[in-house]
Amino acid sequence: MFGFGKPKGLVGLDIGSSSVKAVELKRRGAGYELVNLGIEPLGQDTVVDGAIMDALSVSSAIEKIFMESKIKTRNVATSVSGHSVIVKRITVAAATEEELYSQIPYEAQQHIPFDMADVNLSYQPLGPAVSGPGTDVMLVAVKREKILNHTNVLSQAARTPTVVDYDGFAVFNAFEVNYDVAPDQLVALLNIGASIMNIVIGRGGTPLFTRDVSVGGNQYTDTLQKELDLSFDDAEKLKQGKEVPNIAPDAKTQHLRSVSEILMLEIQKTFDFFRQTTSTENIQRIFAAGGTAKIEGLVDQLKEEFNIPVELINPFQKVNVGPNFDPNFVNDIAPRMAVAVGLALRSFD
């Protein structure tokens, strides 16, 4: 999205609310091979709603991943999402690249609720307008302070920020490489993290609509803490399916389901808004990524609610994972690594 130079190689680095994830890939024939993989947990409130609150802890986690995984590449692609990021599909009255380039600043002012002096702006032409003359464009604006929040931490960890992307687009990239979906099929990707859920609706390799919702895994933890009178650590363990002393395994079920219902409501609102503003067609498949996507019963609840196929995204499905990696570990963390894989793929743009 925002490039700062032409990289020779890139490490995809996803700075999430609960952990930092790193992935490095290389070309292998027509496909890709996993070169490096790392994940390091972050403490509570280190990153809040996508904003890095404790830069020292995050830079230390980055340095630890690079050291323990023996990653020598210093160029990094990272990503952002949340309220400081605006992604909109718009139609611009322009037929050529030159016309588009000159029109974008004016069009952006009409669609971006921030002062233009405070944002970094990027756009991607999507082709001739679906209705009427002009060109459809995916417009992206991010507050500069949001980008600096990430790039300063990377510099502090002695890494070079080369690309800043949007979390939802990174997941879409990872999905496109790993899944063969009919070009006319309308799919929804849900990247459900600890504090933010990115929803991307797309078809035929093109994202059509995005929305970020401030809901995620932290709400499950908060609810378990409150309802079962647990510490944060015990609530996290219970949420992840681990045993907690004096708590019956099924004590969490109704509480997890009640939070999942909040997610369902937000997803349904997003689908309804998409149908009202973009396309009257129905979503045909849902793919879920992020650590929270593995919450007990969530995938089944999504199937039940929307009555369409739902599956977890495996961003390594078509990536060659060599003998240096424990396949069980890679399989276990796969849904959490979708953003990092999508960012690592930016090496091959």
C-alpha positions as CSV (number, residue, x, y, z in Angstrom):
1,M,0.0,0.0,0.0
2,F,2.6,2.5,1.1
3,G,6.1,1.6,-0.2
4,F,9.4,3.2,1.0
5,G,11.8,1.7,-1.6
6,K,12.2,-1.4,-3.8
7,P,13.1,-4.4,-1.5
8,K,15.3,-7.4,-2.4
9,G,13.5,-9.5,0.1
10,L,10.9,-8.8,2.9
11,V,9.9,-10.3,6.2
12,G,6.1,-10.1,6.8
13,L,5.7,-8.8,10.3
14,D,2.3,-8.7,11.8
15,I,2.2,-6.6,15.1
16,G,-1.1,-7.7,16.7
17,S,-2.7,-7.0,20.0
18,S,-1.7,-10.4,21.5
19,S,1.5,-11.3,19.7
20,V,4.0,-10.4,17.0
21,K,4.2,-12.8,14.0
22,A,7.0,-13.0,11.4
23,V,7.1,-14.9,8.1
24,E,9.7,-15.1,5.4
25,L,9.1,-16.8,2.1
26,K,11.0,-17.6,-1.1
27,R,10.1,-18.6,-4.6
28,R,9.9,-22.3,-5.3
29,G,9.1,-22.9,-9.0
30,A,5.6,-21.5,-9.5
31,G,4.9,-21.5,-5.8
32,Y,6.5,-20.5,-2.5
33,E,8.5,-22.1,0.3
34,L,8.6,-21.1,4.0
35,V,12.0,-19.9,5.0
36,N,11.4,-18.5,8.5
37,L,8.6,-18.4,10.9
38,G,8.3,-16.8,14.4
39,I,5.7,-15.8,16.9
40,E,6.2,-14.0,20.2
41,P,3.4,-13.2,22.7
42,L,2.8,-9.7,23.9
43,G,1.7,-8.6,27.4
44,Q,-1.8,-7.3,28.2
45,D,-2.3,-3.7,26.9
46,T,1.1,-3.6,25.0
47,V,-0.9,-3.0,21.8
48,V,-4.5,-1.6,22.2
49,D,-6.9,-1.5,19.3
50,G,-4.0,-1.6,16.9
51,A,-2.1,1.2,18.6
52,I,1.4,0.3,20.1
53,M,1.3,1.6,23.7
54,D,4.6,0.0,24.9
55,A,7.1,0.5,22.1
56,L,10.0,-1.1,24.1
57,S,8.1,-4.4,24.6
58,V,7.2,-4.6,21.0
59,S,10.7,-3.8,19.7
60,S,12.1,-6.4,22.1
61,A,9.6,-9.0,20.9
62,I,10.7,-8.2,17.2
63,E,14.4,-8.5,18.1
64,K,13.7,-11.8,19.9
65,I,11.8,-13.3,16.9
66,F,14.6,-12.3,14.5
67,M,17.3,-13.7,16.7
68,E,15.7,-17.0,17.7
69,S,14.5,-17.7,14.1
70,K,17.9,-16.6,12.7
71,I,16.2,-14.2,10.3
72,K,18.9,-12.1,8.5
73,T,16.6,-10.1,6.2
74,R,16.2,-6.6,7.7
75,N,13.5,-5.2,5.3
76,V,10.1,-5.5,6.7
77,A,6.5,-5.3,5.5
78,T,4.0,-4.5,8.2
79,S,0.3,-3.6,8.3
80,V,-2.3,-1.5,10.1
81,S,-6.1,-1.4,10.6
82,G,-8.7,0.2,12.9
83,H,-10.3,3.6,13.1
84,S,-7.2,5.5,11.8
85,V,-7.5,3.6,8.5
86,I,-10.1,4.4,5.8
87,V,-10.6,2.0,2.9
88,K,-13.3,2.9,0.3
89,R,-14.2,1.8,-3.2
90,I,-15.1,4.9,-5.2
91,T,-15.7,5.8,-8.8
92,V,-13.6,8.5,-10.3
93,A,-14.5,10.4,-13.5
94,A,-11.2,9.5,-15.2
95,A,-10.3,7.3,-18.2
96,T,-6.4,7.4,-18.1
97,E,-3.7,7.0,-15.4
98,E,-2.8,10.7,-15.7
99,E,-6.4,11.8,-15.2
100,L,-6.8,9.5,-12.3
101,Y,-3.6,10.7,-10.6
102,S,-4.7,14.3,-10.8
103,Q,-8.3,13.6,-9.7
104,I,-7.5,11.4,-6.6
105,P,-6.5,14.3,-4.2
106,Y,-9.8,16.1,-4.9
107,E,-11.9,12.8,-4.7
108,A,-10.1,11.9,-1.4
109,Q,-11.3,15.1,0.2
110,Q,-14.9,14.1,-0.5
111,H,-14.5,10.6,1.1
112,I,-11.9,10.8,3.8
113,P,-13.1,12.3,7.2
114,F,-9.5,13.4,8.1
115,D,-7.5,16.5,7.3
116,M,-5.5,15.6,4.1
117,A,-2.4,17.1,5.7
118,D,-2.5,14.4,8.4
119,V,-2.8,11.3,6.2
120,N,-0.9,9.1,3.8
121,L,-3.0,8.4,0.7
122,S,-2.8,5.4,-1.6
123,Y,-5.1,4.0,-4.3
124,Q,-5.4,1.0,-6.7
125,P,-7.4,1.2,-10.0
126,L,-9.9,-1.7,-10.2
127,G,-10.9,-1.2,-13.8
128,P,-13.8,0.5,-15.7
129,A,-16.7,1.6,-13.5
130,V,-19.3,-1.1,-12.9
131,S,-22.0,1.5,-13.5
132,G,-21.6,4.6,-15.7
133,P,-18.4,6.2,-17.0
134,G,-15.1,6.5,-15.2
135,T,-12.8,4.1,-13.2
136,D,-13.5,2.2,-10.0
137,V,-10.7,2.8,-7.5
138,M,-9.9,1.3,-4.0
139,L,-8.9,4.4,-2.0
140,V,-6.9,4.0,1.2
141,A,-6.0,6.7,3.7
142,V,-4.1,6.2,7.0
143,K,-3.3,8.8,9.6
144,R,0.5,9.5,9.5
145,E,0.7,9.1,13.3
146,K,-0.6,5.6,12.9
147,I,2.1,4.7,10.3
148,L,4.8,6.4,12.5
149,N,3.6,4.4,15.5
150,H,4.6,1.2,13.6
151,T,7.6,2.4,11.6
152,N,9.3,4.0,14.7
153,V,9.1,0.7,16.6
154,L,10.6,-1.2,13.6
155,S,13.5,1.3,13.4
156,Q,13.9,0.9,17.2
157,A,14.3,-2.9,16.6
158,A,16.9,-2.2,13.9
159,R,14.6,-3.2,11.0
160,T,13.8,-1.2,7.9
161,P,10.1,-0.6,7.2
162,T,9.7,-1.0,3.5
163,V,6.0,-1.6,3.0
164,V,3.0,-0.6,5.2
165,D,-0.2,-2.5,4.1
166,Y,-3.7,-2.9,5.4
167,D,-4.4,-6.0,7.5
168,G,-7.5,-7.0,5.5
169,F,-5.6,-6.8,2.1
170,A,-2.7,-8.9,3.6
171,V,-5.2,-11.6,4.5
172,F,-6.8,-11.3,1.1
173,N,-3.3,-11.8,-0.5
174,A,-2.6,-14.9,1.6
175,F,-6.1,-16.3,0.7
176,E,-5.6,-15.7,-3.1
177,V,-2.4,-17.6,-3.2
178,N,-3.7,-20.6,-1.2
179,Y,-7.3,-21.1,-2.4
180,D,-8.8,-21.8,-5.8
181,V,-12.2,-20.2,-5.8
182,A,-14.5,-19.8,-8.8
183,P,-13.9,-16.2,-10.2
184,D,-17.6,-15.4,-9.9
185,Q,-17.9,-16.6,-6.3
186,L,-18.5,-13.9,-3.6
187,V,-16.5,-14.6,-0.5
188,A,-16.1,-13.0,2.9
189,L,-12.8,-13.1,4.8
190,L,-13.0,-12.5,8.5
191,N,-9.7,-11.8,10.2
192,I,-10.6,-12.0,13.9
193,G,-7.8,-10.8,16.1
194,A,-7.6,-9.9,19.8
195,S,-9.1,-6.5,19.5
196,I,-10.1,-5.9,15.9
197,M,-12.0,-7.9,13.3
198,N,-11.2,-7.1,9.6
199,I,-14.0,-8.0,7.2
200,V,-13.1,-8.2,3.5
201,I,-15.6,-9.1,0.8
202,G,-14.2,-9.9,-2.6
203,R,-14.6,-11.8,-5.8
204,G,-12.2,-12.8,-8.6
205,G,-9.1,-11.6,-6.9
206,T,-10.5,-8.2,-6.1
207,P,-11.6,-6.8,-2.7
208,L,-14.9,-5.1,-3.2
209,F,-15.7,-4.0,0.4
210,T,-13.9,-3.7,3.7
211,R,-14.9,-2.9,7.3
212,D,-13.0,-3.0,10.6
213,V,-14.9,-3.7,13.8
214,S,-13.6,-3.2,17.3
215,V,-14.5,-6.6,18.6
216,G,-12.3,-9.7,19.0
217,G,-10.7,-12.2,21.4
218,N,-10.3,-9.7,24.2
219,Q,-14.1,-9.6,24.7
220,Y,-14.2,-13.4,25.2
221,T,-11.4,-13.0,27.9
222,D,-13.2,-10.1,29.6
223,T,-16.5,-12.0,29.7
224,L,-14.9,-15.1,31.2
225,Q,-13.0,-13.0,33.7
226,K,-16.2,-11.3,34.8
227,E,-18.7,-14.2,34.7
228,L,-16.4,-16.9,36.2
229,D,-14.4,-14.6,38.5
230,L,-11.1,-15.5,37.0
231,S,-7.7,-13.7,36.6
232,F,-6.8,-12.5,33.1
233,D,-4.3,-15.4,32.7
234,D,-6.8,-18.0,33.7
235,A,-9.5,-16.5,31.5
236,E,-7.0,-16.6,28.5
237,K,-6.2,-20.3,29.2
238,L,-9.9,-21.2,29.4
239,K,-10.6,-19.3,26.2
240,Q,-7.9,-21.3,24.5
241,G,-9.3,-24.6,25.6
242,K,-6.8,-25.3,28.4
243,E,-7.8,-26.5,31.9
244,V,-8.2,-24.1,34.8
245,P,-8.4,-25.4,38.4
246,N,-11.9,-25.5,39.9
247,I,-13.6,-24.6,36.6
248,A,-15.7,-27.3,34.8
249,P,-14.7,-27.6,31.1
250,D,-18.3,-26.7,29.9
251,A,-18.6,-23.7,32.3
252,K,-17.3,-21.4,29.5
253,T,-19.6,-22.6,26.7
254,Q,-22.6,-20.2,27.2
255,H,-20.3,-17.2,27.8
256,L,-18.3,-17.9,24.7
257,R,-21.5,-18.3,22.7
258,S,-22.9,-14.9,24.0
259,V,-19.7,-13.1,22.8
260,S,-19.8,-15.0,19.5
261,E,-23.4,-13.6,19.0
262,I,-22.0,-10.1,19.2
263,L,-19.6,-11.0,16.4
264,M,-22.4,-12.5,14.4
265,L,-24.4,-9.3,14.7
266,E,-21.5,-7.2,13.4
267,I,-20.9,-9.6,10.5
268,Q,-24.6,-9.6,9.6
269,K,-24.7,-5.7,9.7
270,T,-21.6,-5.7,7.4
271,F,-23.2,-8.1,4.9
272,D,-26.4,-6.1,4.9
273,F,-24.6,-2.8,4.3
274,F,-22.6,-4.5,1.5
275,R,-25.9,-5.6,-0.2
276,Q,-27.4,-2.1,0.2
277,T,-24.3,-0.2,-1.2
278,T,-22.3,-2.5,-3.4
279,S,-24.1,-5.6,-4.6
280,T,-27.4,-7.3,-4.0
281,E,-25.8,-10.7,-4.2
282,N,-25.4,-13.0,-1.2
283,I,-22.1,-14.1,0.2
284,Q,-21.4,-17.7,-0.9
285,R,-18.5,-18.7,1.4
286,I,-16.9,-17.5,4.6
287,F,-13.2,-17.9,5.4
288,A,-12.0,-17.1,8.9
289,A,-8.4,-16.2,10.1
290,G,-6.9,-14.8,13.2
291,G,-6.3,-16.4,16.6
292,T,-9.9,-15.8,17.7
293,A,-11.2,-17.8,14.7
294,K,-10.3,-20.9,16.6
295,I,-12.5,-20.1,19.6
296,E,-14.5,-23.2,20.5
297,G,-17.8,-23.4,18.6
298,L,-17.2,-20.2,16.5
299,V,-17.0,-21.8,13.1
300,D,-20.0,-23.9,13.8
301,Q,-21.9,-20.9,15.0
302,L,-21.0,-19.0,11.8
303,K,-22.3,-22.0,9.7
304,E,-25.5,-22.1,11.7
305,E,-26.1,-18.3,11.5
306,F,-25.4,-17.8,7.8
307,N,-26.2,-21.2,6.4
308,I,-23.2,-21.2,4.0
309,P,-19.8,-23.1,4.0
310,V,-17.3,-21.7,6.6
311,E,-13.7,-22.8,7.0
312,L,-10.5,-21.6,8.7
313,I,-7.9,-20.1,6.5
314,N,-4.6,-22.0,6.3
315,P,-2.1,-19.5,4.7
316,F,0.4,-22.4,4.3
317,Q,-1.9,-24.6,2.3
318,K,0.0,-24.2,-0.9
319,V,3.3,-23.1,0.7
320,N,6.0,-25.7,0.9
321,V,6.8,-26.2,4.6
322,G,10.1,-28.0,4.8
323,P,11.4,-30.5,7.3
324,N,12.9,-27.7,9.5
325,F,9.4,-26.9,10.8
326,D,7.2,-28.9,13.1
327,P,4.1,-29.6,10.9
328,N,1.8,-29.8,14.0
329,F,3.0,-26.4,15.3
330,V,2.6,-24.8,11.9
331,N,-0.9,-26.3,11.5
332,D,-1.9,-25.1,15.0
333,I,-0.9,-21.5,14.5
334,A,-1.8,-21.3,10.8
335,P,-5.0,-19.1,11.1
336,R,-3.0,-16.6,13.2
337,M,-0.3,-16.2,10.5
338,A,-2.5,-15.1,7.6
339,V,-1.6,-11.4,7.8
340,A,2.1,-12.2,8.2
341,V,2.0,-14.6,5.1
342,G,0.1,-12.0,3.1
343,L,2.8,-9.4,4.0
344,A,5.6,-11.7,3.2
345,L,4.1,-12.2,-0.3
346,R,4.7,-8.5,-0.9
347,S,8.4,-9.5,-1.7
348,F,7.1,-10.8,-5.0
349,D,5.1,-7.8,-6.2
